[in-house]
Amino acid sequence: MSETRRALLEQLADDLQAAHPRGRALVAIDGVDGAGKTTFADAWAAVLRERGVHVLRATVDDFLRPKVERYARGRDSAEGYYRDSIDVAALRAALVEPFRSGADSVALAVFDHEHDAPLEVRERSIPADAVLLIDGIFLHQPELRGLWNRSIWLDVPPEVRDARLVARDGEGSLAPRYSEGQYLYQKEANPRRAATIVVDNSDAAHPRQVFDDFC
């Protein structure tokens, strides 16, 4: 891990622990496809664990709807990508609400999107003081925005996003369904403004916090 990256993650850990020294905290890491959400969340989790924090890691990909629901508006539908991807009810009922209420066991996954089948992965014996880091798309949509104690928006320029997506998933990842779905999301939810923290992640080895002047 680069010194720049570690320094930012340590600062974010300082801020989180100062704001939530006891109890449980839910933190969302949001961004467009290819922003580096999972890698960023995993690295931050490692830094927090070095401090003795009990960290749960989850990804919204494990709380997707079945294909028949995700593609109900058509396989090319940008609106379907935005509005029908996440099973919000399952995310709340299986993970967020039990974690928030102090339950000692929660489901970190309820759906295997690769096999389009139900799945249950649980974490048990969760202490009273714990942090849940969840990464994924659309985590600032209106149905989810009020769930997080704090949230991060990872900012990347389109050319960086596209290069990462092609390297990871091939040319099909640039289909209008995905880019236009993200456009709908950003137009409706303005996640960059809604996030507690904005991080420029265009260089994943050297991320930096962005302090915008909204005055």
PyMOL commands that set and color helices and strands:
alter all, ss='L'
color gray80, all
select helices_A, chain A and resi 3-19+37-50+60-63+67-70+78-84+88-101+145-147+158-169+171-174+176-189+191-194
alter helices_A, ss='H'
color red, helices_A
select strands_A, chain A and resi 24-31+55-59+105-112+117-124+130-135+150-155+197-200+208-210
alter strands_A, ss='S'
color yellow, strands_A
deselect
rebuild
show_as cartoon
